[in-house]
């Protein structure tokens, strides 16, 4: 009897585990629809989330604290920090590996960035490679011993045995002084990578002296990692009209029965999204509620059609409904989150906060 009881307990525990996993994977229709409106095909579940890149934190905080905007319609979806169109900023970690090398090289590394997270409808507007080192002010040991840096395009593997296929030189630089961060614009190359079987990565090569002034380590010893910042534009999420951003403290509160914005705070922890949304923890979304009585006043932001509809409703209440209280002006927010590839994403979303309501 004891073995049978043990098997039954094991089966019960296994069934409970599977049920919990299925419930965790299953999404309600409302949640699926909301995720789709945010440009996500599934609910992210970060497995090994890395730190948030400082550049995304700076941009997020700047947008959060910025005053009311008075931009034109052409700037509704534009990343001011890089002066390019876009409403999505991603930072891709390097997935390449170090490869054996021989003098005069002191470092050789394959660089690979998986851009599959970009959807087909997104237009890539900027791709910026960042090479990070552990310190600044590396000075070459002597004349001619400056840091020599080369980036080569990846080559498709050879189909037969023989010499390795040649790799095209993308860029090369000779640096007498090392900076903690080196930036390179790779927008044209990244656009090619989005085509099928064209993302063959890059090869980074460094050649430098063994040491610098004051006994500091060389550039190869100071190399930390590489990342690719990508800005893209998802046109379906960009409204043509400009919305002014408003602070949460200015959200309207009114007990009136007339059509006006009402306070609604959305907490991401309440909907179970706190494990993949980094910031904000929630936002003041608001909603529209109230009556549109006859006669409509200017404060109710009514259209001529709504005015006529209220007149007809006053004559025939059973046959003609009153106009509806709906949002007539909305403003955007920015959300910092992990996607399904554990990339950190900063995305600008239009029409997220109800600022004004009207009768329509």
N, C-alpha and C positions, 0 to 999 in steps of 0.2 A: 504493500500500500504506500510505503514511503516514496519509492521511485515514481509511482504514478502521480502522487501529490506534487513531487518536484517537477515533473514534466508539465503538469497542469499549471503550476505557478509560473514556469518558464514561458508557456504559451500565453498566459494572461499578460505577463510583463511585456512580451514581444508585441502582442496585439495593442497594448496601451501605447507602446513606443511608436508603432506604425500609425495609429490613429492620431497621435499628437503631431507626427510629421505631416500627415495629410491635412490636418486642420491648419497647420502653420503655412502650408503651401496654398491652400484654398483661399481665394479672395472673393469678397462679395462683389456683385455687379457694380455697386456704387464705387467701391474702392478701385476696381479695375478701370472704370470710366474716368475716375479722377487721375489715376496714374497715367492713363493714355493722354489726358489733356495736359499733363506735365511733361509729355514727351518720353515716357518710360513704358516699355513693353511688359515689364514685370517689377515686382517689389524688390528693391535692392536688399541684399543681405550680406554686408561686408564680412569677409572671413579673416582677412589680415589687413585692416585699414592702416595706412601709413599716416604720418603727420600732415597737417594741412600746409601746403606751400605758402610761404610768407607773402608772395605776390597776390594770391587770392584773398588772404586775410585783409591786406591793405585795400584792395579794390572793394571788397565787401563793406568794410568799415567806412570807406569814403562815400559809398552810395548810401549807406545807412544814415550818415550824418549830414548829407548834402542838403542845402536849402531848396526851396521851391524852384523848379526849373522853368525856364522860359525859352526852351529850344524850339526850333522849327520842326515840321513833320519829317524832314529828311534825317533828323538826328534821333528819331524815336528808338531805333535799334542800332546803336553805335557805341563802341567801347572807346571812351575818350582817352583812357590811359595809353592806348596804342594807336589811336586815330584811324581805326578801321571799322567797317560795318560788322556787327555781330551782336548776339544776345546769349551766347554760350561760350564759356571759357573752361577748357579742360587742361589738366596737367598730366601727361603720360609719363610713367616711370620707365626707365630703360630696362629692357628684358634681355639684353645681350650678355656676352660673356667675354672674359679675357682670353686671349689666344697667345700661344708661344711666339716669341720675337727674338731677333738677333740684333747685335749692334749694327748701326748706330742708334737703333730704336731703344728707348727705355720703357715704352709702354705701347701695347697694341690691344685694342678692344673692339669687339663687335658691338654696334649700337642697333637696337631694334625697338620700335615703338608700335604697338598694336593699335591701329586707328579704326578697328571694326566698330567701336562704340559710336562713331559718327553715322547718322542715318543718311539714307540716300538723298533726302531732300535738303540736307544741310549744305551750304556753300562755305567752303573753307576760305577764310580771308587772311589768316596769319598763322604761321607755324614758326616758333622761335626756339631754337636749341640752346640750352644752357649747360655749360660744363662748369662744375663746381670744384674748387680746390680748398684745402684746409687753411690757407693763409694768403695774405697779400704780400706784395713787395718782394717777390723773388727777383734777385739781381743775378745776372749771368756771372759766372766765375771769371770770365775774361772775354775779350773781343772775339766775336765769331762763335761764342758758346751760348747764344741766346736760345730760348725755347723755340723749337721748330714744331709746328702743329700742322697736321694734314687730315683732311676728311676725304674719304674715298667712297664712291658709290658701291653698294654691294653688287656682287655678280652671281648669276645663276650657277649652281654647281655643275661641273662637267659631267657629261653623260658617259664618257669613257675615261679610262685611266690615262694620265698624262699630266702636263703642267697645268697648274691652277689657272682658271680664266682671268684675264686682265680686268682690273677694276679702274673705272674712270675717276680721275682726280676731280673732286668737287670744289675744294678750296684749300689753300695753304697760307700760313702766316708765320712770320718770324717775330717773336716777342722778346724784347730785352727786359721786360718787367711783367711779372705774373700778377694777375688780379684774381681775387677770390671767386669771381664769377665772369665767365666769358660767354657772350651772347652772339648767335648767328641766325640770320633769317633764312629759313629753309622752306618758305611757303611754296615755291614752285616744285620742289622735290616732294613735299608732303602731298600735294595734289596728285602727282603721279602715283604715289603709294596707294591712293584710294582705288586705283584701277586693279582689276583682277590679276593676281600673280605678279604684280609690279613692286610690291613692298619687299625689297631684298635687304633693307637696312643700310647701314653705313659702317665704315671701319675708321676708327680714330687711331691716329699714330702720333706719338710724342717722342721727340729726341731732345735731350737737354744735358747739361753738365751734371756732375754728381752732387754738387752742393752750391750754395749761393753765398752771398756776403754774410759774414757773421756766423758761418757754420750752419745756416738754415738748410733744411732738406730740399732736394730738387723738386721740380714740378711733377715728375712722375710719382714720387713718394707722396706728394701733397694731393694728388687727384682723389676726389671723393666719389662723385657720381655724375650722371647726365640725366636730363629730363627734357621733354618737349612740351611747350605751352602752345595750345591750339585754340584759336578763336574761330567760331563758325556762326553762320546766320541761318536760323530756321525761320523762313519767311511766314509760315502759317501762324507763328506766335507773335508776329509783329503787326500791331495795329497801325492804320494809316494816320489816325489822329493822335495828337500829343496829349498825354495826361500829366497833369502836375502831381508831383509826389507830395503827400501830406503826412505829417507826423501822427503817430498813434495818439498822442496827447490831445490832438485837435479833433478827435472823432466825435461826431454829434451824439448827444443824448437828449431824448425828448419823450415825454409821456403823452404827447398829443395824439389824437386819433387820426390826424391828417397824414397824408403820404409823406414820409420823411425817412432818412436813414436811421436804423436802430443798431445798437452796439452788439457785435458778435466777435468774440475772440476765439480764434482757432488755435488749439494747443496740439502740436504734433505728437506729444506723448500720449494724449487722449486717444488718438487714432492709431497708435502703435508704430509710429514712424520715427521715434527718437533714436533708433539705433543706426539709421543711415542719413538722417538730416543733421548736419553739423550746426548750422545757424540759419535763421533764427530759431528759437525754441517754439515760437508761435507768432501769430500776427493778427492784427485787428482787421478782420475781413468786412464786418458790417453786413446789413441786408436791408431791403426796402419793405416797408409795411405801412399800411394806412389807407384811408378812404380818399376817394376823388369825388367829392360832392359837387352838386350844382349850386351856385355858379363857380367855375374854376377860377382861382386867382393866379396872379403872376408867380407867386411863391411856389406854386405846385409844378412849375416847369412843364406846362401842358402844351400840346400841339393844337393846331386848329381842328384836326380831326377829333382829338379828345374833347375839345370844347363842344363841338357839334354832337358828339356821342352823349355827353352828359345832358345836353338839352333834350335829345330824343328820349333818353332814359327817364328824365323827369316827367315826360308825357306818357311814356309806355314802359314802366318799370319791369313788367313781366316779360316783355318782348325784347328789350335791349339792355344788356348789362352795362354797368359803370366801367369807365376806363380802369386799367390796372396800374398799380403802383410798381414801377420797375426802375432799375438803375439807368441813369442817363449820363453819368460821368464816373469813370473808374480810374484808378491809378495802379502802377506796377509795384512789384517787390522783387528782390533778388534773393535766391536761396542757394546756400552752399551745402553740397551733399556728396556722398559716395554713390557711384553708379554700380551697375552689375559687374563691372570689371575691376572694382576697387579703385577706380580713378577718382580724384577729387574734381568736382565740377562746380563752377559758379554760373548759374543761369538766371537770366532776366526774364520775368514773366509779366506780360501785359494783363490788364483787366483783372486784378486780384483783390483790390480794395474798393468798396463802394464809397464814393465821395458825395454824390448827389443822387436824389431820386426824383422821379417825375411821373405824371399821369400820361399814359399812352393807350 
